[in-house]
Amino acid sequence: MKDLWRLSAADIAALIRSKKISAKEAASAALARLDAVNPAMNAVVDHRPAEVLAQAAAIDATIARNQDAGPLAGVPVTVKVNIDQEGFATTNGLKLQRDVIARSNSPVIDNLRKAGAVILGRTNCPAFSYRWFTTNLMHGDTRNPRDAGLTPGGSSGGAGAAVAAGIGHIAHGTDIAGSIRYPAYACGVHGLRPTVGRIAAFNASLPERTIGPQISAVSGPLARTVGDVRIALAAMSGKDARDPWWVPAPLEGPAMPKRAALCLQPDGLETVAEVKAAVADAGKRLQRAGWVVEEIATTPPLREAADLQTKLWLGDGFEAQLDAAEREGDPGALACLRGNRAKVFPFDAAAFSKALTRRATLAREWLQFFETYSVLLMPVSGELPFPDGLDTRDDASFARVWRAQLPQIAIPFMGLPALTVSTGLVGRVPVGVQVVSTRYREDLCLLAGEAIEAGGTPPAPVDPVR
């Protein structure tokens, strides 16, 4: 069977479980695709073919014994280089961490393996996972397979590029300010930021995270179909006692009316015409699928949430973060911190307390909003995917980037789930929509996402374009 790497994760798993192909064949196809296209993109920065084939052989042995190999039986999956995988460096794009070798797996890896996934390789991220662009001094730059002049997104830029180009059927990413949703948007695939507590995560190789990342950073899946995102979410959501924030919430909640809000300029976002058109088109697709879609002038607060999220993320321990970035010498990381210094520093105990207090108020407003609407459709970004490196050109460009990313930065502050659905191309530049719902209702994001996806998506996987 030719070009197995083109198939969906659901189809690959079904073929392997039915013994029409072997997991080894699927893994070999994925490795061959990686060898063929990764040199042009630098999406995967660490992989060990012999270990990949050994994982696949174990799946085949399980199936030969007529045992259940799991919902992702033999599916090649990539993981981001900022989570622990036993025997690999958890670099997070840093020379400073090149010798941080994990002695155990993150819960994300363990849950994927329990579901039958084959871990294909580790994908690139910007230094410290700070940016919506994927460059670092440790692994080099990642390029967007649809257009090398565009950012692949960040911080899970390697994940987005890999899955868009057919390196693996599902990619793992992390998201504290858009780092799953934006690479999916930029690379023309789909990506889900789950609710905080949905997917267990922990890196034993590194110090405990500060409270901001604990209550807003998540792991989640990117894939070429919304159905594969759904399967991946279920696989990644297993219990793990190492994450005290993990919540045993059901993957399917009670039935809700198919009622969606649509907002083109949430909280005054400066939205370009092409993005407005994509969001409006997504609303029409939902209407054709039987949803009631109501356009609203604005949403509950996003700007204040984004400001406070940035402070919790970058302001808590700012001086230590800046010292580490200076030792690393990464221009993008330094630009991120220096460009936000006036906004986030100093961040004293009073400011910290105020941020957490306001979080309760803003989260309440959003949760009440979702008592009226099952989902919200809004832009992923105020702009189409940026030219690569835009944030390091000058102060005006840096400000432009951060201004456009408002819808991504704000949502994690409330701990809400959000799905990027890629809906088309403007020339060869991807565009899409963000679907947000209330806590632990990823199923509503996915339900709406599947209806939007049915109206058309960019072709994928693609061969890298220079």
TORKOL-4160 file (C-alpha; in steps of 0.2 Angstrom, whole numbers, padded with zeros to 4 digits, m for minus):
466
<pt num="1" X="0000" Y="0000" Z="0000"/>
<pt num="2" X="0008" Y="0016" Z="m0006"/>
<pt num="3" X="0010" Y="0033" Z="0004"/>
<pt num="4" X="0003" Y="0027" Z="0021"/>
<pt num="5" X="0010" Y="0043" Z="0028"/>
<pt num="6" X="m0004" Y="0052" Z="0019"/>
<pt num="7" X="m0018" Y="0043" Z="0028"/>
<pt num="8" X="m0027" Y="0049" Z="0044"/>
<pt num="9" X="m0023" Y="0042" Z="0061"/>
<pt num="10" X="m0040" Y="0034" Z="0062"/>
<pt num="11" X="m0037" Y="0025" Z="0045"/>
<pt num="12" X="m0020" Y="0019" Z="0049"/>
<pt num="13" X="m0025" Y="0012" Z="0066"/>
<pt num="14" X="m0040" Y="0003" Z="0058"/>
<pt num="15" X="m0028" Y="m0005" Z="0045"/>
<pt num="16" X="m0016" Y="m0010" Z="0058"/>
<pt num="17" X="m0029" Y="m0018" Z="0070"/>
<pt num="18" X="m0037" Y="m0027" Z="0055"/>
<pt num="19" X="m0020" Y="m0034" Z="0050"/>
<pt num="20" X="m0021" Y="m0026" Z="0033"/>
<pt num="21" X="m0004" Y="m0018" Z="0036"/>
<pt num="22" X="0008" Y="m0019" Z="0050"/>
<pt num="23" X="0013" Y="m0006" Z="0063"/>
<pt num="24" X="0031" Y="m0009" Z="0056"/>
<pt num="25" X="0025" Y="m0004" Z="0038"/>
<pt num="26" X="0017" Y="0012" Z="0045"/>
<pt num="27" X="0032" Y="0016" Z="0055"/>
<pt num="28" X="0044" Y="0013" Z="0040"/>
<pt num="29" X="0033" Y="0024" Z="0029"/>
<pt num="30" X="0033" Y="0038" Z="0042"/>
<pt num="31" X="0052" Y="0037" Z="0044"/>
<pt num="32" X="0054" Y="0037" Z="0025"/>
<pt num="33" X="0043" Y="0053" Z="0024"/>
<pt num="34" X="0053" Y="0061" Z="0038"/>
<pt num="35" X="0070" Y="0057" Z="0028"/>
<pt num="36" X="0062" Y="0064" Z="0012"/>
<pt num="37" X="0055" Y="0081" Z="0018"/>
<pt num="38" X="0062" Y="0085" Z="0035"/>
<pt num="39" X="0079" Y="0092" Z="0028"/>
<pt num="40" X="0069" Y="0106" Z="0020"/>
<pt num="41" X="0059" Y="0111" Z="0036"/>
<pt num="42" X="0069" Y="0105" Z="0051"/>
<pt num="43" X="0053" Y="0101" Z="0060"/>
<pt num="44" X="0059" Y="0085" Z="0069"/>
<pt num="45" X="0076" Y="0088" Z="0078"/>
<pt num="46" X="0078" Y="0072" Z="0087"/>
<pt num="47" X="0073" Y="0054" Z="0082"/>
<pt num="48" X="0080" Y="0036" Z="0083"/>
<pt num="49" X="0074" Y="0025" Z="0069"/>
<pt num="50" X="0079" Y="0009" Z="0078"/>
<pt num="51" X="0068" Y="0013" Z="0093"/>
<pt num="52" X="0054" Y="0018" Z="0082"/>
<pt num="53" X="0054" Y="0002" Z="0073"/>
<pt num="54" X="0055" Y="m0007" Z="0090"/>
<pt num="55" X="0040" Y="0001" Z="0096"/>
<pt num="56" X="0031" Y="m0004" Z="0080"/>
<pt num="57" X="0036" Y="m0022" Z="0082"/>
<pt num="58" X="0029" Y="m0022" Z="0100"/>
<pt num="59" X="0012" Y="m0016" Z="0093"/>
<pt num="60" X="0013" Y="m0030" Z="0080"/>
<pt num="61" X="0017" Y="m0043" Z="0093"/>
<pt num="62" X="0002" Y="m0037" Z="0103"/>
<pt num="63" X="m0010" Y="m0039" Z="0088"/>
<pt num="64" X="m0003" Y="m0056" Z="0084"/>
<pt num="65" X="m0008" Y="m0062" Z="0101"/>
<pt num="66" X="m0026" Y="m0055" Z="0097"/>
<pt num="67" X="m0024" Y="m0042" Z="0111"/>
<pt num="68" X="m0031" Y="m0024" Z="0110"/>
<pt num="69" X="m0017" Y="m0013" Z="0104"/>
<pt num="70" X="m0026" Y="0003" Z="0109"/>
<pt num="71" X="m0036" Y="0017" Z="0099"/>
<pt num="72" X="m0019" Y="0023" Z="0091"/>
<pt num="73" X="m0013" Y="0006" Z="0087"/>
<pt num="74" X="0004" Y="0009" Z="0078"/>
<pt num="75" X="0000" Y="0027" Z="0073"/>
<pt num="76" X="0016" Y="0037" Z="0071"/>
<pt num="77" X="0015" Y="0053" Z="0082"/>
<pt num="78" X="0028" Y="0067" Z="0085"/>
<pt num="79" X="0031" Y="0075" Z="0102"/>
<pt num="80" X="0037" Y="0092" Z="0106"/>
<pt num="81" X="0055" Y="0093" Z="0112"/>
<pt num="82" X="0050" Y="0102" Z="0128"/>
<pt num="83" X="0042" Y="0086" Z="0137"/>
<pt num="84" X="0052" Y="0072" Z="0145"/>
<pt num="85" X="0055" Y="0056" Z="0134"/>
<pt num="86" X="0066" Y="0044" Z="0143"/>
<pt num="87" X="0083" Y="0044" Z="0136"/>
<pt num="88" X="0081" Y="0060" Z="0126"/>
<pt num="89" X="0086" Y="0078" Z="0130"/>
<pt num="90" X="0072" Y="0090" Z="0136"/>
<pt num="91" X="0080" Y="0105" Z="0127"/>
<pt num="92" X="0065" Y="0117" Z="0125"/>
<pt num="93" X="0075" Y="0124" Z="0111"/>
<pt num="94" X="0090" Y="0128" Z="0123"/>
<pt num="95" X="0108" Y="0125" Z="0123"/>
<pt num="96" X="0107" Y="0127" Z="0142"/>
<pt num="97" X="0097" Y="0111" Z="0142"/>
<pt num="98" X="0106" Y="0100" Z="0130"/>
<pt num="99" X="0112" Y="0089" Z="0144"/>
<pt num="100" X="0095" Y="0088" Z="0153"/>
<pt num="101" X="0092" Y="0069" Z="0149"/>
<pt num="102" X="0075" Y="0063" Z="0155"/>
<pt num="103" X="0076" Y="0047" Z="0165"/>
<pt num="104" X="0057" Y="0045" Z="0164"/>
<pt num="105" X="0043" Y="0049" Z="0152"/>
<pt num="106" X="0031" Y="0063" Z="0154"/>
<pt num="107" X="0013" Y="0057" Z="0157"/>
<pt num="108" X="0009" Y="0063" Z="0139"/>
<pt num="109" X="0021" Y="0051" Z="0132"/>
<pt num="110" X="0015" Y="0037" Z="0144"/>
<pt num="111" X="m0003" Y="0040" Z="0139"/>
<pt num="112" X="0001" Y="0040" Z="0120"/>
<pt num="113" X="0011" Y="0024" Z="0122"/>
<pt num="114" X="m0003" Y="0016" Z="0132"/>
<pt num="115" X="m0015" Y="0020" Z="0118"/>
<pt num="116" X="m0004" Y="0011" Z="0105"/>
<pt num="117" X="0005" Y="0026" Z="0098"/>
<pt num="118" X="0023" Y="0025" Z="0091"/>
<pt num="119" X="0033" Y="0040" Z="0095"/>
<pt num="120" X="0041" Y="0045" Z="0079"/>
<pt num="121" X="0052" Y="0060" Z="0084"/>
<pt num="122" X="0054" Y="0076" Z="0094"/>
<pt num="123" X="0049" Y="0092" Z="0086"/>
<pt num="124" X="0057" Y="0109" Z="0087"/>
<pt num="125" X="0051" Y="0125" Z="0097"/>
<pt num="126" X="0058" Y="0142" Z="0100"/>
<pt num="127" X="0070" Y="0145" Z="0114"/>
<pt num="128" X="0060" Y="0144" Z="0130"/>
<pt num="129" X="0045" Y="0141" Z="0120"/>
<pt num="130" X="0042" Y="0160" Z="0121"/>
<pt num="131" X="0037" Y="0165" Z="0103"/>
<pt num="132" X="0025" Y="0162" Z="0088"/>
<pt num="133" X="0040" Y="0159" Z="0077"/>
<pt num="134" X="0051" Y="0143" Z="0079"/>
<pt num="135" X="0070" Y="0147" Z="0079"/>
<pt num="136" X="0083" Y="0143" Z="0092"/>
<pt num="137" X="0102" Y="0142" Z="0093"/>
<pt num="138" X="0101" Y="0123" Z="0098"/>
<pt num="139" X="0092" Y="0115" Z="0084"/>
<pt num="140" X="0090" Y="0129" Z="0071"/>
<pt num="141" X="0075" Y="0136" Z="0062"/>
<pt num="142" X="0059" Y="0127" Z="0057"/>
<pt num="143" X="0051" Y="0132" Z="0041"/>
<pt num="144" X="0033" Y="0132" Z="0036"/>
<pt num="145" X="0030" Y="0118" Z="0023"/>
<pt num="146" X="0017" Y="0128" Z="0014"/>
<pt num="147" X="0028" Y="0144" Z="0012"/>
<pt num="148" X="0045" Y="0145" Z="0019"/>
<pt num="149" X="0043" Y="0164" Z="0020"/>
<pt num="150" X="0029" Y="0162" Z="0033"/>
<pt num="151" X="0031" Y="0158" Z="0051"/>
<pt num="152" X="0027" Y="0139" Z="0055"/>
<pt num="153" X="0020" Y="0147" Z="0071"/>
<pt num="154" X="0026" Y="0144" Z="0088"/>
<pt num="155" X="0030" Y="0138" Z="0100"/>
<pt num="156" X="0024" Y="0121" Z="0093"/>
<pt num="157" X="0030" Y="0126" Z="0076"/>
<pt num="158" X="0039" Y="0110" Z="0073"/>
<pt num="159" X="0023" Y="0100" Z="0077"/>
<pt num="160" X="0013" Y="0110" Z="0065"/>
<pt num="161" X="0025" Y="0109" Z="0051"/>
<pt num="162" X="0028" Y="0090" Z="0054"/>
<pt num="163" X="0010" Y="0085" Z="0053"/>
<pt num="164" X="0006" Y="0097" Z="0039"/>
<pt num="165" X="0020" Y="0089" Z="0029"/>
<pt num="166" X="0015" Y="0071" Z="0033"/>
<pt num="167" X="0028" Y="0067" Z="0046"/>
<pt num="168" X="0017" Y="0058" Z="0058"/>
<pt num="169" X="m0002" Y="0058" Z="0058"/>
<pt num="170" X="m0004" Y="0067" Z="0075"/>
<pt num="171" X="0008" Y="0080" Z="0083"/>
<pt num="172" X="0009" Y="0084" Z="0102"/>
<pt num="173" X="0011" Y="0102" Z="0106"/>
<pt num="174" X="0009" Y="0114" Z="0122"/>
<pt num="175" X="0000" Y="0130" Z="0123"/>
<pt num="176" X="0001" Y="0144" Z="0136"/>
<pt num="177" X="m0003" Y="0158" Z="0124"/>
<pt num="178" X="m0007" Y="0151" Z="0107"/>
<pt num="179" X="0007" Y="0138" Z="0105"/>
<pt num="180" X="m0004" Y="0124" Z="0098"/>
<pt num="181" X="m0018" Y="0135" Z="0090"/>
<pt num="182" X="m0006" Y="0146" Z="0081"/>
<pt num="183" X="0005" Y="0133" Z="0073"/>
<pt num="184" X="m0010" Y="0124" Z="0067"/>
<pt num="185" X="m0017" Y="0141" Z="0060"/>
<pt num="186" X="0000" Y="0145" Z="0051"/>
<pt num="187" X="0003" Y="0127" Z="0044"/>
<pt num="188" X="m0015" Y="0124" Z="0038"/>
<pt num="189" X="m0020" Y="0110" Z="0050"/>
<pt num="190" X="m0031" Y="0109" Z="0066"/>
<pt num="191" X="m0025" Y="0110" Z="0084"/>
<pt num="192" X="m0034" Y="0109" Z="0101"/>
<pt num="193" X="m0029" Y="0118" Z="0117"/>
<pt num="194" X="m0038" Y="0108" Z="0130"/>
<pt num="195" X="m0045" Y="0114" Z="0147"/>
<pt num="196" X="m0032" Y="0115" Z="0160"/>
<pt num="197" X="m0032" Y="0099" Z="0170"/>
<pt num="198" X="m0038" Y="0088" Z="0155"/>
<pt num="199" X="m0021" Y="0081" Z="0150"/>
<pt num="200" X="m0009" Y="0076" Z="0163"/>
<pt num="201" X="0009" Y="0083" Z="0161"/>
<pt num="202" X="0025" Y="0084" Z="0171"/>
<pt num="203" X="0043" Y="0085" Z="0168"/>
<pt num="204" X="0053" Y="0076" Z="0181"/>
<pt num="205" X="0069" Y="0082" Z="0173"/>
<pt num="206" X="0066" Y="0100" Z="0177"/>
<pt num="207" X="0061" Y="0111" Z="0192"/>
<pt num="208" X="0043" Y="0113" Z="0196"/>
<pt num="209" X="0034" Y="0126" Z="0186"/>
<pt num="210" X="0028" Y="0143" Z="0193"/>
<pt num="211" X="0010" Y="0145" Z="0196"/>
<pt num="212" X="0006" Y="0154" Z="0180"/>
<pt num="213" X="0011" Y="0140" Z="0169"/>
<pt num="214" X="0003" Y="0128" Z="0181"/>
<pt num="215" X="m0014" Y="0135" Z="0179"/>
<pt num="216" X="m0014" Y="0140" Z="0161"/>
<pt num="217" X="m0001" Y="0129" Z="0151"/>
<pt num="218" X="m0008" Y="0113" Z="0143"/>
<pt num="219" X="m0003" Y="0099" Z="0131"/>
<pt num="220" X="m0014" Y="0095" Z="0117"/>
<pt num="221" X="m0015" Y="0088" Z="0099"/>
<pt num="222" X="m0013" Y="0094" Z="0081"/>
<pt num="223" X="m0019" Y="0084" Z="0066"/>
<pt num="224" X="m0024" Y="0085" Z="0048"/>
<pt num="225" X="m0042" Y="0080" Z="0053"/>
<pt num="226" X="m0053" Y="0085" Z="0067"/>
<pt num="227" X="m0058" Y="0067" Z="0069"/>
<pt num="228" X="m0039" Y="0063" Z="0073"/>
<pt num="229" X="m0039" Y="0078" Z="0085"/>
<pt num="230" X="m0054" Y="0069" Z="0094"/>
<pt num="231" X="m0045" Y="0052" Z="0095"/>
<pt num="232" X="m0029" Y="0060" Z="0101"/>
<pt num="233" X="m0037" Y="0070" Z="0115"/>
<pt num="234" X="m0045" Y="0054" Z="0121"/>
<pt num="235" X="m0028" Y="0045" Z="0121"/>
<pt num="236" X="m0019" Y="0059" Z="0129"/>
<pt num="237" X="m0032" Y="0062" Z="0143"/>
<pt num="238" X="m0028" Y="0047" Z="0154"/>
<pt num="239" X="m0026" Y="0049" Z="0173"/>
<pt num="240" X="m0008" Y="0051" Z="0180"/>
<pt num="241" X="m0006" Y="0055" Z="0198"/>
<pt num="242" X="0010" Y="0065" Z="0194"/>
<pt num="243" X="0000" Y="0080" Z="0189"/>
<pt num="244" X="m0010" Y="0087" Z="0204"/>
<pt num="245" X="m0021" Y="0098" Z="0192"/>
<pt num="246" X="m0027" Y="0083" Z="0182"/>
<pt num="247" X="m0046" Y="0082" Z="0183"/>
<pt num="248" X="m0057" Y="0066" Z="0179"/>
<pt num="249" X="m0069" Y="0075" Z="0168"/>
<pt num="250" X="m0079" Y="0065" Z="0155"/>
<pt num="251" X="m0074" Y="0068" Z="0137"/>
<pt num="252" X="m0093" Y="0070" Z="0132"/>
<pt num="253" X="m0104" Y="0082" Z="0142"/>
<pt num="254" X="m0123" Y="0084" Z="0142"/>
<pt num="255" X="m0131" Y="0089" Z="0126"/>
<pt num="256" X="m0132" Y="0107" Z="0123"/>
<pt num="257" X="m0142" Y="0118" Z="0110"/>
<pt num="258" X="m0132" Y="0120" Z="0094"/>
<pt num="259" X="m0130" Y="0139" Z="0097"/>
<pt num="260" X="m0115" Y="0148" Z="0093"/>
<pt num="261" X="m0109" Y="0166" Z="0095"/>
<pt num="262" X="m0098" Y="0174" Z="0081"/>
<pt num="263" X="m0087" Y="0189" Z="0084"/>
<pt num="264" X="m0076" Y="0197" Z="0071"/>
<pt num="265" X="m0067" Y="0209" Z="0082"/>
<pt num="266" X="m0068" Y="0203" Z="0100"/>
<pt num="267" X="m0064" Y="0216" Z="0112"/>
<pt num="268" X="m0059" Y="0228" Z="0099"/>
<pt num="269" X="m0046" Y="0217" Z="0090"/>
<pt num="270" X="m0040" Y="0225" Z="0074"/>
<pt num="271" X="m0045" Y="0211" Z="0061"/>
<pt num="272" X="m0040" Y="0211" Z="0043"/>
<pt num="273" X="m0053" Y="0208" Z="0030"/>
<pt num="274" X="m0046" Y="0190" Z="0025"/>
<pt num="275" X="m0048" Y="0184" Z="0043"/>
<pt num="276" X="m0065" Y="0192" Z="0045"/>
<pt num="277" X="m0071" Y="0183" Z="0029"/>
<pt num="278" X="m0064" Y="0166" Z="0036"/>
<pt num="279" X="m0073" Y="0168" Z="0052"/>
<pt num="280" X="m0089" Y="0173" Z="0044"/>
<pt num="281" X="m0088" Y="0159" Z="0032"/>
<pt num="282" X="m0086" Y="0147" Z="0047"/>
<pt num="283" X="m0102" Y="0154" Z="0054"/>
<pt num="284" X="m0111" Y="0150" Z="0038"/>
<pt num="285" X="m0104" Y="0132" Z="0038"/>
<pt num="286" X="m0111" Y="0130" Z="0055"/>
<pt num="287" X="m0128" Y="0137" Z="0050"/>
<pt num="288" X="m0129" Y="0124" Z="0035"/>
<pt num="289" X="m0125" Y="0111" Z="0048"/>
<pt num="290" X="m0141" Y="0116" Z="0058"/>
<pt num="291" X="m0133" Y="0128" Z="0071"/>
<pt num="292" X="m0140" Y="0144" Z="0076"/>
<pt num="293" X="m0126" Y="0157" Z="0074"/>
<pt num="294" X="m0128" Y="0174" Z="0082"/>
<pt num="295" X="m0116" Y="0188" Z="0078"/>
<pt num="296" X="m0111" Y="0198" Z="0093"/>
<pt num="297" X="m0101" Y="0215" Z="0093"/>
<pt num="298" X="m0089" Y="0209" Z="0107"/>
<pt num="299" X="m0085" Y="0196" Z="0119"/>
<pt num="300" X="m0082" Y="0195" Z="0138"/>
<pt num="301" X="m0065" Y="0204" Z="0142"/>
<pt num="302" X="m0050" Y="0198" Z="0132"/>
<pt num="303" X="m0038" Y="0213" Z="0133"/>
<pt num="304" X="m0037" Y="0212" Z="0152"/>
<pt num="305" X="m0036" Y="0194" Z="0152"/>
<pt num="306" X="m0022" Y="0194" Z="0140"/>
<pt num="307" X="m0012" Y="0207" Z="0150"/>
<pt num="308" X="m0014" Y="0197" Z="0166"/>
<pt num="309" X="m0009" Y="0181" Z="0157"/>
<pt num="310" X="0007" Y="0189" Z="0150"/>
<pt num="311" X="0011" Y="0195" Z="0168"/>
<pt num="312" X="0008" Y="0178" Z="0176"/>
<pt num="313" X="0018" Y="0170" Z="0162"/>
<pt num="314" X="0033" Y="0182" Z="0160"/>
<pt num="315" X="0032" Y="0193" Z="0175"/>
<pt num="316" X="0033" Y="0180" Z="0188"/>
<pt num="317" X="0052" Y="0177" Z="0190"/>
<pt num="318" X="0056" Y="0190" Z="0176"/>
<pt num="319" X="0073" Y="0193" Z="0181"/>
<pt num="320" X="0078" Y="0175" Z="0182"/>
<pt num="321" X="0070" Y="0172" Z="0165"/>
<pt num="322" X="0080" Y="0187" Z="0158"/>
<pt num="323" X="0096" Y="0180" Z="0165"/>
<pt num="324" X="0093" Y="0163" Z="0158"/>
<pt num="325" X="0089" Y="0171" Z="0141"/>
<pt num="326" X="0105" Y="0182" Z="0141"/>
<pt num="327" X="0115" Y="0166" Z="0145"/>
<pt num="328" X="0107" Y="0157" Z="0131"/>
<pt num="329" X="0110" Y="0172" Z="0120"/>
<pt num="330" X="0094" Y="0169" Z="0109"/>
<pt num="331" X="0089" Y="0185" Z="0100"/>
<pt num="332" X="0070" Y="0180" Z="0099"/>
<pt num="333" X="0069" Y="0176" Z="0118"/>
<pt num="334" X="0078" Y="0192" Z="0122"/>
<pt num="335" X="0066" Y="0202" Z="0111"/>
<pt num="336" X="0051" Y="0193" Z="0119"/>
<pt num="337" X="0057" Y="0198" Z="0137"/>
<pt num="338" X="0064" Y="0215" Z="0133"/>
<pt num="339" X="0049" Y="0220" Z="0123"/>
<pt num="340" X="0037" Y="0215" Z="0137"/>
<pt num="341" X="0048" Y="0222" Z="0152"/>
<pt num="342" X="0038" Y="0238" Z="0155"/>
<pt num="343" X="0021" Y="0228" Z="0154"/>
<pt num="344" X="0026" Y="0214" Z="0166"/>
<pt num="345" X="0040" Y="0220" Z="0178"/>
<pt num="346" X="0040" Y="0223" Z="0192"/>
<pt num="347" X="0027" Y="0210" Z="0197"/>
<pt num="348" X="0026" Y="0211" Z="0216"/>
<pt num="349" X="0015" Y="0201" Z="0228"/>
<pt num="350" X="0001" Y="0214" Z="0227"/>
<pt num="351" X="0001" Y="0213" Z="0208"/>
<pt num="352" X="0002" Y="0194" Z="0209"/>
<pt num="353" X="m0013" Y="0194" Z="0221"/>
<pt num="354" X="m0023" Y="0206" Z="0210"/>
<pt num="355" X="m0020" Y="0195" Z="0195"/>
<pt num="356" X="m0026" Y="0179" Z="0203"/>
<pt num="357" X="m0041" Y="0188" Z="0210"/>
<pt num="358" X="m0046" Y="0196" Z="0193"/>
<pt num="359" X="m0044" Y="0178" Z="0186"/>
<pt num="360" X="m0059" Y="0172" Z="0196"/>
<pt num="361" X="m0070" Y="0187" Z="0190"/>
<pt num="362" X="m0065" Y="0186" Z="0172"/>
<pt num="363" X="m0067" Y="0167" Z="0172"/>
<pt num="364" X="m0084" Y="0169" Z="0179"/>
<pt num="365" X="m0090" Y="0181" Z="0166"/>
<pt num="366" X="m0084" Y="0169" Z="0152"/>
<pt num="367" X="m0092" Y="0154" Z="0160"/>
<pt num="368" X="m0108" Y="0164" Z="0162"/>
<pt num="369" X="m0107" Y="0168" Z="0143"/>
<pt num="370" X="m0106" Y="0150" Z="0139"/>
<pt num="371" X="m0122" Y="0147" Z="0148"/>
<pt num="372" X="m0130" Y="0156" Z="0133"/>
<pt num="373" X="m0119" Y="0149" Z="0119"/>
<pt num="374" X="m0112" Y="0132" Z="0117"/>
<pt num="375" X="m0097" Y="0139" Z="0107"/>
<pt num="376" X="m0089" Y="0155" Z="0101"/>
<pt num="377" X="m0082" Y="0158" Z="0084"/>
<pt num="378" X="m0068" Y="0171" Z="0083"/>
<pt num="379" X="m0051" Y="0174" Z="0075"/>
<pt num="380" X="m0036" Y="0164" Z="0079"/>
<pt num="381" X="m0026" Y="0180" Z="0076"/>
<pt num="382" X="m0031" Y="0198" Z="0069"/>
<pt num="383" X="m0019" Y="0194" Z="0054"/>
<pt num="384" X="m0015" Y="0181" Z="0042"/>
<pt num="385" X="0001" Y="0170" Z="0047"/>
<pt num="386" X="0015" Y="0182" Z="0049"/>
<pt num="387" X="0031" Y="0183" Z="0038"/>
<pt num="388" X="0044" Y="0173" Z="0047"/>
<pt num="389" X="0054" Y="0183" Z="0060"/>
<pt num="390" X="0043" Y="0198" Z="0060"/>
<pt num="391" X="0044" Y="0200" Z="0079"/>
<pt num="392" X="0062" Y="0203" Z="0079"/>
<pt num="393" X="0063" Y="0216" Z="0065"/>
<pt num="394" X="0059" Y="0232" Z="0075"/>
<pt num="395" X="0049" Y="0238" Z="0089"/>
<pt num="396" X="0034" Y="0242" Z="0078"/>
<pt num="397" X="0034" Y="0224" Z="0071"/>
<pt num="398" X="0035" Y="0217" Z="0089"/>
<pt num="399" X="0020" Y="0227" Z="0095"/>
<pt num="400" X="0010" Y="0222" Z="0079"/>
<pt num="401" X="0013" Y="0204" Z="0082"/>
<pt num="402" X="0008" Y="0205" Z="0101"/>
<pt num="403" X="m0007" Y="0216" Z="0096"/>
<pt num="404" X="m0014" Y="0203" Z="0083"/>
<pt num="405" X="m0012" Y="0188" Z="0095"/>
<pt num="406" X="m0024" Y="0194" Z="0108"/>
<pt num="407" X="m0037" Y="0180" Z="0105"/>
<pt num="408" X="m0023" Y="0167" Z="0109"/>
<pt num="409" X="m0015" Y="0175" Z="0124"/>
<pt num="410" X="m0031" Y="0178" Z="0133"/>
<pt num="411" X="m0040" Y="0162" Z="0133"/>
<pt num="412" X="m0028" Y="0152" Z="0144"/>
<pt num="413" X="m0030" Y="0165" Z="0158"/>
<pt num="414" X="m0048" Y="0158" Z="0160"/>
<pt num="415" X="m0042" Y="0140" Z="0158"/>
<pt num="416" X="m0054" Y="0137" Z="0143"/>
<pt num="417" X="m0053" Y="0125" Z="0128"/>
<pt num="418" X="m0051" Y="0132" Z="0111"/>
<pt num="419" X="m0049" Y="0123" Z="0094"/>
<pt num="420" X="m0041" Y="0130" Z="0078"/>
<pt num="421" X="m0050" Y="0124" Z="0062"/>
<pt num="422" X="m0040" Y="0127" Z="0046"/>
<pt num="423" X="m0053" Y="0132" Z="0033"/>
<pt num="424" X="m0044" Y="0138" Z="0017"/>
<pt num="425" X="m0030" Y="0147" Z="0009"/>
<pt num="426" X="m0028" Y="0165" Z="0004"/>
<pt num="427" X="m0016" Y="0162" Z="m0011"/>
<pt num="428" X="m0005" Y="0149" Z="m0002"/>
<pt num="429" X="m0007" Y="0157" Z="0015"/>
<pt num="430" X="m0018" Y="0147" Z="0027"/>
<pt num="431" X="m0032" Y="0155" Z="0036"/>
<pt num="432" X="m0045" Y="0148" Z="0049"/>
<pt num="433" X="m0056" Y="0151" Z="0064"/>
<pt num="434" X="m0054" Y="0148" Z="0083"/>
<pt num="435" X="m0068" Y="0139" Z="0092"/>
<pt num="436" X="m0070" Y="0142" Z="0110"/>
<pt num="437" X="m0081" Y="0133" Z="0123"/>
<pt num="438" X="m0083" Y="0132" Z="0142"/>
<pt num="439" X="m0072" Y="0122" Z="0153"/>
<pt num="440" X="m0070" Y="0103" Z="0149"/>
<pt num="441" X="m0082" Y="0105" Z="0134"/>
<pt num="442" X="m0069" Y="0101" Z="0121"/>
<pt num="443" X="m0082" Y="0090" Z="0114"/>
<pt num="444" X="m0092" Y="0105" Z="0109"/>
<pt num="445" X="m0077" Y="0113" Z="0101"/>
<pt num="446" X="m0074" Y="0097" Z="0091"/>
<pt num="447" X="m0093" Y="0095" Z="0086"/>
<pt num="448" X="m0093" Y="0113" Z="0079"/>
<pt num="449" X="m0076" Y="0110" Z="0072"/>
<pt num="450" X="m0081" Y="0094" Z="0062"/>
<pt num="451" X="m0096" Y="0104" Z="0055"/>
<pt num="452" X="m0084" Y="0118" Z="0049"/>
<pt num="453" X="m0071" Y="0106" Z="0043"/>
<pt num="454" X="m0085" Y="0098" Z="0032"/>
<pt num="455" X="m0085" Y="0114" Z="0022"/>
<pt num="456" X="m0067" Y="0112" Z="0016"/>
<pt num="457" X="m0049" Y="0113" Z="0022"/>
<pt num="458" X="m0033" Y="0116" Z="0014"/>
<pt num="459" X="m0025" Y="0101" Z="0006"/>
<pt num="460" X="m0014" Y="0091" Z="0017"/>
<pt num="461" X="m0001" Y="0083" Z="0019"/>
<pt num="462" X="0009" Y="0094" Z="0007"/>
<pt num="463" X="0027" Y="0094" Z="0001"/>
<pt num="464" X="0038" Y="0108" Z="0007"/>
<pt num="465" X="0037" Y="0124" Z="m0003"/>
<pt num="466" X="0052" Y="0135" Z="m0003"/>
